């Protein structure tokens, strides 16, 4: 296994036929995450926003929260860290897996499994078992695996890497960074052409050696006999040249952000032409995070919570991390003030008030 940066074809196909086995190419895509700073920031920004504070609801909400709070993952993780890791893994490789560990018949832990060592045994579009290829290969029933599949399409049981559609952009980015480095070096250290007044190879080599030797020191003097060098020209790339890679890099960055719906201002970089432009970009990111939080909540409810409480299955909701806590509190306070003037039935008004107070954590969660 290696984290070496590997660029792959944007065309990946997989047929889930009877008896087929699928294993995600996590390490292949993780190479991009490890080597490309923009790719890393995009994934981290999404995962950070999705996995903010959480709260369970329903008749068994409190007992489920107690179970989640007691989880330690690999021994040094909290429930939030477990889920944050799984969301990042699913974004990078398409799929992430955690084995549900039971003690005395009760759910006690979620233990993350290496995605590249887990195979999905698929029959007629349904996962019939998982195969973990660790020190000892073993099969695990689907009910014992918490599986996050990012952005599955059609009847597939697996997800796709968020980098799949961006792969060509990352390839251009890597090429540009190398080419740009060469161009920048030419900017700062142009090629010099020496016109020497001799046809002797030996004399040319002596002059060349003398110039190279003097270039190795920060200061120095070079004495060349009269008539040996006629003139010296500097060959470089002029500032503002159309070969300047900055414009191409800016376009690549814009396409990467557009492809993931992450606005530059989310990462604290970039500029917008107006406040309205910033709001529109933020709206796209908000929509993405809200949907991913729904995906995460539904996956937890029906894969994990349901196994523990098939009746009165609890729900879980995640707060929107990009909204500051004090801003959310002020927004809810304004809503409460507005409710007092609304002409609606008292029992309905009380239900809305209780829900808002619950969000503000001013009343206990029953």
N, C-alpha and C positions, 0 to 999 in steps of 0.2 A: 504494500500500500504506500502511496506517496501523495503529497500535497502539491506535486509539481504542476505548474500552470499548463493546462491542456485546452486547446481550442477544438471544438467539435463541430460537426456539421449541424446546421440548423434543422435539417430534416432527419427526425428520428421517428421510426414507425414501430408499432408493436401490435400484433394480432393476438387477442385473448381468445384462443381457441380452446377446445376441450382438453383439459389436462395440462395446460401451459403453466409456466412458472415465470414470474416477473421479479427482477431485482433492480432497484433504482441505482443510477450511476452517481451516487452522492459524491464520492471522492473526485470524480472527473469535474463536476461543477464546483466543488469546494476549492479547486485550484484557482478559479476565477475570483472567488470570494477572498482567498488568501492574498492574491497578487494585485488585484485591482482596487485601489482605495475608494473609487466611486461605487463600485459594486458592493463593497463592504458597508459603506455608509448607507446606501439605499436599503439593504436588508436590515441593518441594525435599526434604522429609523422606523421602518414598518413594524418590526417586532416590538420595539420599545413602546410604540403608540398602542399596539393591540393589547399587550399584556400589562395594563395599568392595574389599578386596584380592582378587586372583584368582590362580589357579594352573592350569596346563595339565597334563593327564595323558595317558598312553598312550605308545606306541612313538615317536611323532613329537612328543611333548609339548614337549620342550626346544627343538627347532628351530622349532616353532610359536610358542613364547614369545619366541624371538629375533626372529622376524618382527614380532610384536605390539609388542615393545619398541622396534623401529626406526621404528614409524609415528609420523607427526607431523601428521596431519590437514591443517589449513589452513596448516601450517608452524610452528605454535606450540602444538600439542596433543600430549599423550601418548595412548596407547591408552585408558587409563582415562578421560581427559577427553573423548575422542571418544564413548565409549559412554555416559558420564554425560549428555552433551548429547543424545544420541539417545534415551535413556530419557525424559528430561524432555520432549523434543519429541513423542514418541509419547503420553505421558500427556496432554499439552495438546491436541494436534491429532488424535490417533488413529493417525497414521502418521509414521514418520521414515525417511529414506533416506540411504544413503552409497554412493558409487560406488567400486567396487574398482579400484584403480590398479595396473597391472602394469609391471614393469621387467624387460626381458630374459626375459619369459615367466614371471616369478615375482611373486607378490603382494607389493606394497611399501607400500600405503597404503590408508586408508579416508578418503574426502573427502566430508564431509556436504553434501547438496544441500538447497536450500530446499524444504520440504514443499509449500508453496503453488504451486511451479512444476513439480511432478512429477505427471504423469498416469499412471494405470494403464490400459492397454489390456486389456480383459477379454473373453474369448470363452468362453462356456459355463462360467463360473465359474472360469476359469483365466487368470492374468496371462500374456499372450503377449509383451508388451513394455512398457517404461516410456518416457515421453516427457518430456524435460527442456526446458522452455520458457525457456531463458536468452537470452543475446544472440543465439545461433543455436539454433533449435529442432532437437533431434536425438532419435532413438530409441535406446534402450539395451536390449540383450537382458537377460532376467531374471537370467541367471547373473552379470552384472556389477554387480548392485545388491544391497546388503545392506539388507533391508527389515524394520523392526520394526513390526508391526501390533498395537496394544494392544487386547486384549479383543474380538476379532472374534466375531460371533454368526452361527450358521447357515453358509450357503455363501458368505458375503461374503469378499472378498479384502482388505478394508480394516479398520482398527480404528475405534474410537469414542473420542472425548474423554472423559476421566474427569469432565469438567465437564457432560456431557450430562444425566445424571440429577440433577445438582445445580443446574441452570440456574435453576429457579424459586426455589430457596433463595437464590441469589446475587442474583436480582432483588429479593426481599424484603429482603435485606441492604442493598442499595444504597438502596432506598426508606427503610428504617428509619434508616440513617445520616443521610440528609438530614432526615427528620422529627425524629429525635432531636436533631439540631443545633438545629432551630428550637425544640423543646421546652426544651432546655437554656438557650437564650438567653432564653426566657420565664421560666425559673427565676431566672436571674441578673439579668435586666433586665425586670421586670414592666411591663405596660402601665399607665400612669397616666391616670386620668379626672379632668379638671378641670371643676368646676361653676362657671361664671362668671356674675356678676350683670349681664349685659348682653345685649341682642339685636343689638347693632351688630356687623356682620361685620368692620368696620375695627378695632374694639376687640379682638375675639377674635383677629384675625390679629396684632395687636401683642403681645398676651399670649403667643400661641403662639410668635412669633418670639423673644421675650425668654427663654422657657423653653428653646427649642432652642439659643439662643446660649449660655446658661449651661451647658448639658449638654456643650458642646464643650470646655470647660475642666475641669481636674481639681479646681480650687477656684474659688469665686466667690460672690458674693452677688446675690440678686435681690430688688428692692424693687417691690412691687405696692401701689398705693393701696388703702386700706381699702374694702371692699365690692366689689372687682373679682372676687375668687375666694371662693366660699362654702365649698367643701371640695374635697379631693383624695382619690381612692381609688386603691389599687394593685390591679391585677387580674393575678394570677399563678396558676401551677399548684402546689398544695400538695405538699410533700414526701411521698413515700409514696403518691402518687396512683396509681390503676390505669392511668393513661396513661404511667407511667414505662416507657420503652422498654427498660430493662435486662433485665427478665424475658423479653421477646420476643427480644432479642438473644442471651441465654443459650441459649434453646431453639433458635434458628437455628444457633448455633455447635455445639451438641450434635448436631443433625441432619447438619451438614456433616461432622463427625468420624465419625459413625456411617456415613454414606454412603461414606466412603473407607477405613474400618477403621483410621484413624490415631487412636491414643489421645492425649488432651491431654497426658499426662505424657511422651509422646515428644518434644513440642515444649518441654517444661519449664514447662508452664502447667497450670492446672486443679487440682482436688483430687479425691481419691477417699474414699469413706466408710471404706474399710478396705484393708489390704494385699492381701487376696484380690480385691477389686474391681480394684485396679491390675494384679494378675497376669492376670485374665481379659481386661482390655482389651489388655494387652501380648501375650497369646496370639493374639488376632485379628490384630494387626499382624504378629507373627512369621509366621503362616500366609500372610498376603499377601506378605510379602517373600520367603519361601521359594519361593512359586509364581512370582513375577516373576523371581527369580534362575534358576529352572528354564527359564522362557520365554526369558530372555536367553541362557542357556548353550546351549539347544537351537537357537536361531536362529543363533548364532555357529557352532556346530558344523556344521550342515547347509547353511548358506548361504555361509559363509566358509571354514572349515577344510576342508570336503569338496572344494572346488574345488582346493585345494592338495594335499591328501592323500586321494584317493578310497579308497585302501587304508590300513588302520590309521589312520582319521580320529581325531585327538586330541579330547579333551574339555576343557572348562574349567569350573571351579567357583569360586563367589564366597563369601567368608566372610560371616557374619552380622554386620553392622556394629554393631548395637545391643548386642552382647555385648562387654564390655570385654575387651581382649586378655589381661590378667592373670587375669580370671575364666575365660576359655576354657582357659588354661594350667593353672590349678588344677583345673578339671573333668577335663581329660585326665589329670592326675597322679593324681587320685583313682581314675579308671578303671583306670589301670595297676596301682595298688596292689590294687584289687579283683580283677584278673585273676589275680594270683599265688595266690589262694585257690580259684580255680575248678577243678573236676575235669573238664577237657575235654582232647581230644587235643592233644599238644604242638605239632603242626604247625598246627592251627587257632589255638591260643593265640598262636603266633608271628606268624601273619598279622595278627591283631588288633593285637598290639603294634606291628608294623611300620607299620600304617595310622595308629595313634595317634601314633607317633613322627614320621611324615611330616607329620601335621597340626601337630605342635608344632615342625616344622622342625628336628628334631634329627638327621635323617638326610637325605641328598640324594634328590631326586626323579629316579628313573631312568626 
